[in-house]
């Protein structure tokens, strides 16, 4: 077992600024402290925290463009939302969980970490249907099977551009189930990242990040995410 967060980060070849390492360590200790009162995480040593939570969050951070507005759905103990906020202060992140005790715990942690980040105690679907709520990306990790998510969020696509889902190696079976129920007919589904992390000497976690968006928006979204979209809005209005 690694005695420090720095040791575990080094093992997984993750190099971060010292200020971020200190903040992650502070968050990790808060998470473990709260976990003694309510069930927030199974990862109660540094190696599992890094191998599971930090690796997922670092990989997600690499899929997000500067200044995106992100909703972390079913944030639980704050993963990946709080870690993303530490790694990427340029992002505008909000956290959401339908379980009151979890939302309260995360809200307390956000305050102690001095992060400027709203925490919502409600279902993400309800939040997205509120007037004026609009996000670039939903991050979703360990919430529900793909078919359940797509059913629940079907009425909400006008309130966000895409989903980024963290899934395990059985994601293809979930995709098959969603296709069986015709839930991806209007959607583009891409595996944008495949990666692994050594959780212990005998366990390797295999994961993927899936991107889902409306097919009609895929081409434009892909250009935006690659930073290649042309600024046509002004010309459009001048042509009018």
C-alpha positions, 0 to 999 in steps of 0.5 A, a space after each residue: 500500500 502506498 503511504 502517500 498520494 504522491 507515491 500513488 500518482 508516480 506509480 500511475 505516471 501521473 504528473 501534476 502541479 504540487 498545488 493540485 496534488 495538495 488539493 487532491 490529497 485534501 479532497 481524498 481525506 475529506 472523502 474518507 472522513 465522510 465515508 465513515 458516516 455515509 457510504 460514498 466510496 469503496 476506494 479507501 487507500 491512495 492506490 485505489 483512489 488514484 487507480 479508479 477515481 483520479 485516472 478516470 478524471 484525468 482521462 475525462 479532463 483530456 476530453 473537455 475543451 477550455 471553458 466547457 460548462 459541465 454537469 456531473 450527473 450522480 456525482 456521489 462522493 464528488 467523482 469525477 466532478 470535484 477532481 475535474 474542478 481541481 485539475 481544470 479550473 477553467 471549466 464551469 462545473 456543477 454537481 448533481 445527486 438525487 440522494 440528499 445525504 450525498 448532496 449534503 456531504 459533497 456540498 460540505 466538501 466543496 465548501 471546505 475545498 474552497 471551490 466555486 461550484 454549485 451542488 444540486 440535490 435533485 435528479 439531473 433530468 429535472 435540473 436539465 428541464 429547468 428554464 435557462 439550464 444549458 450545459 456543454 457536456 454531462 459527465 456520467 460515471 457509475 450511475 446506470 446502464 446505458 439503456 436506462 440513461 438514454 430513456 431518462 435523458 431522452 426529453 433533455 437533449 435540448 439542454 446539453 450537447 453531449 454525454 461523456 460516459 465512463 464505462 467498463 469493458 462490458 460496454 458493448 453489451 450495454 450498447 447492444 441492449 440500447 440498440 435492441 430497444 431503439 434508443 440510439 437511433 437518433 444518436 451518434 455513439 463513439 468510443 473516444 478513449 480506451 485505457 487501463 489502470 493497475 488497481 492491485 497486483 491481481 486486478 487491472 481496471 479496463 475502462 472506456 469513455 463513450 461520447 453520445 450526441 445527437 446525430 444531427 449535431 455530430 459533425 458540428 460538435 466534432 469540429 467544435 471539440 477539435 477547435 476547428 469551427 469557423 465563426 459564422 454567427 456574425 456573418 449569418 446575421 449580417 447576411 440577414 
